[in-house]
Amino acid sequence: THTFTEDMPVYPSDPKSVLKQVAYIEKDTYNDHKLETVMHVGTHMDAPYHMVEDGKLMDEILTEKFIGPGVLIDVRGEMKISRKLIANTTIEEGSIVLLYTGFSDKYRTDDYYKGYPELTEDFANLMVELKVKIVGMDMLGPDYDAPWVTHKILLGNEILILENLTNLNKLLNLKIFKVIALPVKIRADAAPVRVIAEIEN
Protein backbone atom coordinates (compact mmCIF):
# COMPACT_ATOMS: atom_id res chain seq x y z
CA THR A 1 0.00 0.00 0.00
CA HIS A 2 1.27 3.48 -0.89
CA THR A 3 1.43 5.80 2.12
CA PHE A 4 -1.33 8.42 2.05
CA THR A 5 0.36 11.82 2.28
CA GLU A 6 -0.65 15.47 1.93
CA ASP A 7 0.55 15.49 -1.70
CA MET A 8 -1.14 12.35 -3.04
CA PRO A 9 -1.24 11.99 -6.82
CA VAL A 10 -4.80 11.84 -8.13
CA TYR A 11 -6.44 10.70 -11.35
CA PRO A 12 -6.02 13.65 -13.76
CA SER A 13 -9.70 14.70 -13.72
CA ASP A 14 -10.24 14.23 -9.97
CA PRO A 15 -10.00 16.93 -7.30
CA LYS A 16 -6.83 16.91 -5.24
CA SER A 17 -6.90 15.24 -1.85
CA VAL A 18 -6.32 17.30 1.28
CA LEU A 19 -4.62 15.86 4.36
CA LYS A 20 -3.75 18.39 7.02
CA GLN A 21 -3.18 18.58 10.72
CA VAL A 22 -5.92 20.53 12.49
CA ALA A 23 -4.96 20.10 16.14
CA TYR A 24 -1.59 20.10 17.90
CA ILE A 25 -0.54 18.73 21.27
CA GLU A 26 1.26 21.92 22.30
CA LYS A 27 -1.83 24.05 21.66
CA ASP A 28 -4.84 21.70 21.87
CA THR A 29 -3.47 18.93 24.13
CA TYR A 30 -3.90 16.38 21.31
CA ASN A 31 -3.04 15.84 17.64
CA ASP A 32 -5.73 15.47 14.98
CA HIS A 33 -5.80 15.38 11.17
CA LYS A 34 -8.47 16.12 8.57
CA LEU A 35 -8.81 14.21 5.30
CA GLU A 36 -10.79 15.28 2.23
CA THR A 37 -10.53 12.92 -0.72
CA VAL A 38 -12.29 11.06 -3.48
CA MET A 39 -12.06 7.30 -3.05
CA HIS A 40 -9.91 6.51 -6.09
CA VAL A 41 -6.65 7.85 -4.72
CA GLY A 42 -3.57 5.89 -3.74
CA THR A 43 -3.94 2.19 -3.03
CA HIS A 44 -7.67 1.55 -3.05
CA MET A 45 -10.32 -1.06 -3.77
CA ASP A 46 -13.19 -0.73 -6.24
CA ALA A 47 -16.54 -2.15 -5.12
CA PRO A 48 -19.12 -3.28 -7.71
CA TYR A 49 -21.15 -0.05 -7.35
CA HIS A 50 -18.24 1.85 -8.93
CA MET A 51 -19.32 0.61 -12.37
CA VAL A 52 -22.50 -1.41 -11.81
CA GLU A 53 -25.75 0.48 -11.20
CA ASP A 54 -27.16 -2.00 -8.67
CA GLY A 55 -23.79 -3.28 -7.47
CA LYS A 56 -22.76 -3.61 -3.84
CA LEU A 57 -21.27 -0.70 -1.93
CA MET A 58 -18.07 -1.27 -0.01
CA ASP A 59 -19.77 -1.67 3.37
CA GLU A 60 -22.05 -4.40 1.94
CA ILE A 61 -19.25 -6.77 0.99
CA LEU A 62 -18.60 -9.71 3.30
CA THR A 63 -15.15 -9.63 4.89
CA GLU A 64 -14.33 -13.11 3.58
CA LYS A 65 -13.89 -11.50 0.15
CA PHE A 66 -10.90 -9.53 1.40
CA ILE A 67 -8.69 -12.49 2.37
CA GLY A 68 -7.43 -15.35 0.24
CA PRO A 69 -4.48 -17.22 -1.25
CA GLY A 70 -2.33 -14.94 -3.35
CA VAL A 71 -1.12 -15.54 -6.89
CA LEU A 72 1.48 -13.16 -8.36
CA ILE A 73 1.73 -12.93 -12.15
CA ASP A 74 4.79 -11.17 -13.57
CA VAL A 75 3.55 -9.23 -16.61
CA ARG A 76 6.37 -6.70 -16.88
CA GLY A 77 6.87 -5.55 -20.46
CA GLU A 78 3.43 -6.65 -21.63
CA MET A 79 1.00 -4.09 -23.01
CA LYS A 80 -1.98 -6.43 -23.28
CA ILE A 81 -2.57 -8.69 -20.28
CA SER A 82 -4.44 -11.65 -21.75
CA ARG A 83 -5.24 -15.19 -20.66
CA LYS A 84 -2.29 -16.56 -22.62
CA LEU A 85 0.08 -14.97 -20.09
CA ILE A 86 -1.17 -17.29 -17.36
CA ALA A 87 -1.42 -20.50 -19.36
CA ASN A 88 1.02 -22.22 -17.00
CA THR A 89 -0.23 -20.63 -13.77
CA THR A 90 -2.43 -22.45 -11.28
CA ILE A 91 -5.18 -20.22 -9.94
CA GLU A 92 -7.60 -21.78 -7.48
CA GLU A 93 -11.13 -20.63 -6.80
CA GLY A 94 -11.12 -17.85 -4.20
CA SER A 95 -7.62 -16.64 -5.07
CA ILE A 96 -6.46 -13.05 -5.06
CA VAL A 97 -4.56 -12.42 -8.29
CA LEU A 98 -1.89 -9.71 -8.28
CA LEU A 99 -0.42 -8.38 -11.53
CA TYR A 100 3.15 -7.13 -11.31
CA THR A 101 3.66 -4.63 -14.13
CA GLY A 102 6.52 -2.62 -12.60
CA PHE A 103 4.52 0.59 -13.03
CA SER A 104 4.65 1.36 -9.32
CA ASP A 105 8.22 2.55 -9.96
CA LYS A 106 6.65 5.49 -11.84
CA TYR A 107 4.23 6.45 -9.06
CA ARG A 108 4.24 10.22 -8.37
CA THR A 109 5.46 10.95 -11.92
CA ASP A 110 3.50 12.00 -15.03
CA ASP A 111 4.53 8.77 -16.76
CA TYR A 112 2.39 6.78 -14.32
CA TYR A 113 -0.76 7.98 -16.11
CA LYS A 114 0.16 6.90 -19.63
CA GLY A 115 1.46 3.83 -21.38
CA TYR A 116 0.38 1.36 -18.71
CA PRO A 117 -0.89 -2.05 -19.88
CA GLU A 118 -4.54 -2.99 -20.21
CA LEU A 119 -6.37 -6.12 -19.14
CA THR A 120 -8.10 -7.74 -22.09
CA GLU A 121 -11.70 -8.91 -22.03
CA ASP A 122 -10.60 -12.53 -22.28
CA PHE A 123 -8.38 -12.13 -19.20
CA ALA A 124 -11.25 -10.59 -17.23
CA ASN A 125 -13.59 -13.35 -18.37
CA LEU A 126 -11.05 -15.97 -17.30
CA MET A 127 -10.97 -14.43 -13.82
CA VAL A 128 -14.75 -14.82 -13.74
CA GLU A 129 -14.50 -18.46 -14.87
CA LEU A 130 -11.90 -19.18 -12.18
CA LYS A 131 -14.04 -17.46 -9.52
CA VAL A 132 -11.25 -15.37 -8.05
CA LYS A 133 -12.05 -12.88 -5.28
CA ILE A 134 -9.88 -9.93 -6.28
CA VAL A 135 -7.67 -8.79 -9.15
CA GLY A 136 -4.99 -6.32 -8.05
CA MET A 137 -2.36 -4.37 -9.96
CA ASP A 138 0.50 -1.94 -9.40
CA MET A 139 -0.88 0.56 -11.90
CA LEU A 140 -3.75 2.99 -12.36
CA GLY A 141 -6.42 0.48 -13.37
CA PRO A 142 -7.41 -2.36 -15.69
CA ASP A 143 -8.52 -0.17 -18.62
CA TYR A 144 -8.22 3.38 -19.89
CA ASP A 145 -11.59 4.88 -20.67
CA ALA A 146 -15.33 4.39 -21.21
CA PRO A 147 -17.03 2.00 -21.72
CA TRP A 148 -14.72 0.50 -19.02
CA VAL A 149 -15.23 -3.03 -20.32
CA THR A 150 -12.81 -4.96 -18.07
CA HIS A 151 -13.86 -2.94 -15.01
CA LYS A 152 -17.46 -3.94 -15.69
CA ILE A 153 -16.72 -7.61 -16.38
CA LEU A 154 -14.90 -7.96 -13.06
CA LEU A 155 -17.13 -5.79 -10.89
CA GLY A 156 -20.28 -7.11 -12.56
CA ASN A 157 -19.29 -10.54 -11.27
CA GLU A 158 -18.35 -9.20 -7.81
CA ILE A 159 -14.64 -9.56 -8.40
CA LEU A 160 -13.10 -6.64 -6.53
CA ILE A 161 -10.32 -4.54 -8.05
CA LEU A 162 -7.20 -3.32 -6.24
CA GLU A 163 -5.42 -0.41 -7.89
CA ASN A 164 -2.11 1.38 -7.29
CA LEU A 165 -0.39 -1.41 -5.39
CA THR A 166 3.32 -1.28 -4.62
CA ASN A 167 6.17 -3.59 -3.52
CA LEU A 168 4.88 -6.54 -5.56
CA ASN A 169 8.49 -7.32 -6.53
CA LYS A 170 8.95 -8.67 -3.00
CA LEU A 171 6.60 -11.54 -3.84
CA LEU A 172 8.37 -12.69 -7.00
CA ASN A 173 10.02 -15.78 -5.56
CA LEU A 174 7.21 -16.85 -3.24
CA LYS A 175 5.10 -19.83 -4.18
CA ILE A 176 2.73 -19.58 -1.23
CA PHE A 177 1.40 -16.42 0.43
CA LYS A 178 -1.90 -15.09 1.69
CA VAL A 179 -3.30 -11.68 0.80
CA ILE A 180 -5.20 -9.61 3.36
CA ALA A 181 -6.75 -6.51 1.77
CA LEU A 182 -8.93 -4.67 4.26
CA PRO A 183 -10.74 -1.57 2.96
CA VAL A 184 -12.24 1.14 5.13
CA LYS A 185 -15.83 0.15 5.94
CA ILE A 186 -17.47 3.04 4.19
CA ARG A 187 -20.75 3.40 2.30
CA ALA A 188 -19.18 4.28 -1.03
CA ASP A 189 -18.17 2.83 -4.39
CA ALA A 190 -14.54 2.39 -3.32
CA ALA A 191 -12.27 2.80 -0.31
CA PRO A 192 -8.65 3.16 0.73
CA VAL A 193 -7.23 -0.24 1.58
CA ARG A 194 -4.30 -1.62 3.56
CA VAL A 195 -2.91 -4.62 1.68
CA ILE A 196 -0.70 -7.19 3.37
CA ALA A 197 0.98 -10.32 2.02
CA GLU A 198 1.30 -12.88 4.81
CA ILE A 199 4.11 -15.37 4.31
CA GLU A 200 4.31 -18.76 5.99
CA ASN A 201 7.60 -19.47 7.75
C-alpha positions in Angstrom: 0.0 0.0 0.0 1.3 3.5 -0.9 1.4 5.8 2.1 -1.3 8.4 2.1 0.4 11.8 2.3 -0.7 15.5 1.9 0.6 15.5 -1.7 -1.1 12.3 -3.0 -1.2 12.0 -6.8 -4.8 11.8 -8.1 -6.4 10.7 -11.3 -6.0 13.6 -13.8 -9.7 14.7 -13.7 -10.2 14.2 -10.0 -10.0 16.9 -7.3 -6.8 16.9 -5.2 -6.9 15.2 -1.8 -6.3 17.3 1.3 -4.6 15.9 4.4 -3.8 18.4 7.0 -3.2 18.6 10.7 -5.9 20.5 12.5 -5.0 20.1 16.1 -1.6 20.1 17.9 -0.5 18.7 21.3 1.3 21.9 22.3 -1.8 24.0 21.7 -4.8 21.7 21.9 -3.5 18.9 24.1 -3.9 16.4 21.3 -3.0 15.8 17.6 -5.7 15.5 15.0 -5.8 15.4 11.2 -8.5 16.1 8.6 -8.8 14.2 5.3 -10.8 15.3 2.2 -10.5 12.9 -0.7 -12.3 11.1 -3.5 -12.1 7.3 -3.1 -9.9 6.5 -6.1 -6.6 7.8 -4.7 -3.6 5.9 -3.7 -3.9 2.2 -3.0 -7.7 1.6 -3.1 -10.3 -1.1 -3.8 -13.2 -0.7 -6.2 -16.5 -2.1 -5.1 -19.1 -3.3 -7.7 -21.1 0.0 -7.3 -18.2 1.9 -8.9 -19.3 0.6 -12.4 -22.5 -1.4 -11.8 -25.8 0.5 -11.2 -27.2 -2.0 -8.7 -23.8 -3.3 -7.5 -22.8 -3.6 -3.8 -21.3 -0.7 -1.9 -18.1 -1.3 0.0 -19.8 -1.7 3.4 -22.1 -4.4 1.9 -19.3 -6.8 1.0 -18.6 -9.7 3.3 -15.2 -9.6 4.9 -14.3 -13.1 3.6 -13.9 -11.5 0.2 -10.9 -9.5 1.4 -8.7 -12.5 2.4 -7.4 -15.3 0.2 -4.5 -17.2 -1.3 -2.3 -14.9 -3.3 -1.1 -15.5 -6.9 1.5 -13.2 -8.4 1.7 -12.9 -12.1 4.8 -11.2 -13.6 3.6 -9.2 -16.6 6.4 -6.7 -16.9 6.9 -5.5 -20.5 3.4 -6.7 -21.6 1.0 -4.1 -23.0 -2.0 -6.4 -23.3 -2.6 -8.7 -20.3 -4.4 -11.7 -21.7 -5.2 -15.2 -20.7 -2.3 -16.6 -22.6 0.1 -15.0 -20.1 -1.2 -17.3 -17.4 -1.4 -20.5 -19.4 1.0 -22.2 -17.0 -0.2 -20.6 -13.8 -2.4 -22.5 -11.3 -5.2 -20.2 -9.9 -7.6 -21.8 -7.5 -11.1 -20.6 -6.8 -11.1 -17.8 -4.2 -7.6 -16.6 -5.1 -6.5 -13.1 -5.1 -4.6 -12.4 -8.3 -1.9 -9.7 -8.3 -0.4 -8.4 -11.5 3.2 -7.1 -11.3 3.7 -4.6 -14.1 6.5 -2.6 -12.6 4.5 0.6 -13.0 4.6 1.4 -9.3 8.2 2.6 -10.0 6.6 5.5 -11.8 4.2 6.5 -9.1 4.2 10.2 -8.4 5.5 10.9 -11.9 3.5 12.0 -15.0 4.5 8.8 -16.8 2.4 6.8 -14.3 -0.8 8.0 -16.1 0.2 6.9 -19.6 1.5 3.8 -21.4 0.4 1.4 -18.7 -0.9 -2.0 -19.9 -4.5 -3.0 -20.2 -6.4 -6.1 -19.1 -8.1 -7.7 -22.1 -11.7 -8.9 -22.0 -10.6 -12.5 -22.3 -8.4 -12.1 -19.2 -11.2 -10.6 -17.2 -13.6 -13.3 -18.4 -11.1 -16.0 -17.3 -11.0 -14.4 -13.8 -14.7 -14.8 -13.7 -14.5 -18.5 -14.9 -11.9 -19.2 -12.2 -14.0 -17.5 -9.5 -11.2 -15.4 -8.0 -12.0 -12.9 -5.3 -9.9 -9.9 -6.3 -7.7 -8.8 -9.1 -5.0 -6.3 -8.0 -2.4 -4.4 -10.0 0.5 -1.9 -9.4 -0.9 0.6 -11.9 -3.8 3.0 -12.4 -6.4 0.5 -13.4 -7.4 -2.4 -15.7 -8.5 -0.2 -18.6 -8.2 3.4 -19.9 -11.6 4.9 -20.7 -15.3 4.4 -21.2 -17.0 2.0 -21.7 -14.7 0.5 -19.0 -15.2 -3.0 -20.3 -12.8 -5.0 -18.1 -13.9 -2.9 -15.0 -17.5 -3.9 -15.7 -16.7 -7.6 -16.4 -14.9 -8.0 -13.1 -17.1 -5.8 -10.9 -20.3 -7.1 -12.6 -19.3 -10.5 -11.3 -18.4 -9.2 -7.8 -14.6 -9.6 -8.4 -13.1 -6.6 -6.5 -10.3 -4.5 -8.0 -7.2 -3.3 -6.2 -5.4 -0.4 -7.9 -2.1 1.4 -7.3 -0.4 -1.4 -5.4 3.3 -1.3 -4.6 6.2 -3.6 -3.5 4.9 -6.5 -5.6 8.5 -7.3 -6.5 9.0 -8.7 -3.0 6.6 -11.5 -3.8 8.4 -12.7 -7.0 10.0 -15.8 -5.6 7.2 -16.8 -3.2 5.1 -19.8 -4.2 2.7 -19.6 -1.2 1.4 -16.4 0.4 -1.9 -15.1 1.7 -3.3 -11.7 0.8 -5.2 -9.6 3.4 -6.7 -6.5 1.8 -8.9 -4.7 4.3 -10.7 -1.6 3.0 -12.2 1.1 5.1 -15.8 0.2 5.9 -17.5 3.0 4.2 -20.7 3.4 2.3 -19.2 4.3 -1.0 -18.2 2.8 -4.4 -14.5 2.4 -3.3 -12.3 2.8 -0.3 -8.6 3.2 0.7 -7.2 -0.2 1.6 -4.3 -1.6 3.6 -2.9 -4.6 1.7 -0.7 -7.2 3.4 1.0 -10.3 2.0 1.3 -12.9 4.8 4.1 -15.4 4.3 4.3 -18.8 6.0 7.6 -19.5 7.8 
